[in-house]
Amino acid sequence: MRVAGSLLGAQTTRFEQVDPLLPPAAPPPDGQVLTAALPGGDRVAGVVTHSTFEPGTATTLWSALQLWEMHPLVGATGGAGMDVLLREWARLQARTTAGPDSACLLTWPSRDTVAAQPLLAHGFTPLTSLAVRHFRAGTPMRRAPQAGVTVRLATPSDLETVLALELAELAYSALVGAAVLRPDAERVKRATVVRHFEQGDPMWLAERDGVAVGLAHCRLMDVVADSLIATRLRPGRWGYVNCVSVADDARGSGVGSELMAVAHHELHSRGATGTFLYFNPPNPLASVFWARQGYRPLWTSWELRPASALR
Ligand SMILES: CC(C)(COP(=O)(O)OP(=O)(O)OC[C@H]1O[C@@H](n2cnc3c(N)ncnc32)[C@H](O)[C@@H]1OP(=O)(O)O)[C@@H](O)C(=O)NCCC(=O)NCCS
């Protein structure tokens, strides 16, 4: 792709202008190359990848089984470049057979808002945000326990409790976002949680009168150049907030805030200079909660299901 090098440089400059927390624009992976021309002669390009996820794998709990993903190289052409590329993609997708459990996905810097109109016009929904929070100078204070809850690290003997809270979060998120509550969700989640205990991921449980009412499942992550996550986050030690769930009848009473006060303090004490998470903008609880916790969108994943709906 001859145009790719100059487009990548221009795209990095564009990213720097729209959001200082973005890493440089990443070269696209291997896949089907698309190119398109704007009326003035400028050219844009993109790569479409296709993945199929096996039933029973963790990915199937937040993704359609068949996924087409576009990695755009639109340089500095803005919304016009995105629009002609999406037209090309729609032509390609019209020649492709996609089942009902399929999706088209495009992840773009949240603050590059010129891309939003063309994405909406082609049928995409801003379904998932990767949001970040940076610690201000110094470790956040560990507060005295509040909301009548105590917070402690979960151990493998808490597996059933952790699993129940994770499944409650999945069920809620499936109503308002990309998650899918599949028939084998409990088996898949159980295997995932066991693996996360084995790898030592910190999971905090909030208890009220000895009864678990909330979970914050996190991980420390060293983002190094050339890793997949380095296409989304700048290098450094990050805390990943994987799953936060408060029992239905305890929501809105400060449990989530208390869990995150502990999690932020502990993750920062372990060297994280920022934390990140994924949430669904249509989630009426999470969208308010995470903003109040100091998170703001860095990337937006625009999605369209099924893939045949791309227009
Ligand atoms: C999102 C969630 C973890 C927040 O935990 P929580 O214990 O309910 O939150 P808190 O009580 O600490 O509330 C913090 C803020 O969130 C908002 N909020 C959360 N739940 C609310 C509710 N049921 N009613 C009104 N406001 C609510 C409020 O703005 C509140 O701030 P305020 O107390 O200053 O007004 C919890 O509601 C939950 O488990 N939701 C379902 C699963 C989910 O969406 N998980 C997150 C996926 S990314």
The ligand as a Gaussian input file, in Angstrom:
#p B3LYP/6-31G(d) Opt

LIG

0 1
 C      -22.197000       0.843000      37.939000
 C      -22.139000       0.298000      39.368000
 C      -20.925000      -0.613000      39.512000
 C      -21.997000       1.491000      40.314000
 O      -21.950000       1.022000      41.647000
 P      -22.963000       1.629000      42.723000
 O      -22.641000       1.024000      44.046000
 O      -24.354000       1.462000      42.240000
 O      -22.539000       3.161000      42.666000
 P      -22.581000       4.220000      43.853000
 O      -23.737000       3.953000      44.747000
 O      -21.234000       4.264000      44.472000
 O      -22.905000       5.514000      43.032000
 C      -21.981000       6.328000      42.453000
 C      -22.683000       7.231000      41.464000
 O      -23.245000       6.504000      40.385000
 C      -24.576000       6.921000      40.130000
 N      -25.470000       5.778000      40.398000
 C      -25.095000       4.522000      40.430000
 N      -26.170000       3.720000      40.635000
 C      -27.230000       4.484000      40.748000
 C      -28.604000       4.211000      40.959000
 N      -29.072000       2.949000      41.112000
 N      -29.423000       5.224000      41.029000
 C      -28.945000       6.477000      40.883000
 N      -27.650000       6.773000      40.690000
 C      -26.796000       5.793000      40.611000
 C      -24.821000       8.090000      40.977000
 O      -24.564000       9.229000      40.169000
 C      -23.822000       7.992000      42.070000
 O      -23.275000       9.183000      42.427000
 P      -23.840000      10.012000      43.675000
 O      -24.019000       9.039000      44.789000
 O      -22.764000      11.013000      43.910000
 O      -25.122000      10.587000      43.182000
 C      -23.432000      -0.482000      39.725000
 O      -24.546000       0.366000      39.588000
 C      -23.668000      -1.733000      38.927000
 O      -23.207000      -2.824000      39.297000
 N      -24.384000      -1.638000      37.765000
 C      -24.713000      -2.788000      36.950000
 C      -23.482000      -3.442000      36.310000
 C      -22.629000      -2.415000      35.585000
 O      -23.127000      -1.579000      34.852000
 N      -21.301000      -2.516000      35.806000
 C      -20.333000      -1.637000      35.180000
 C      -20.042000      -2.087000      33.791000
 S      -18.787000      -1.091000      33.032000

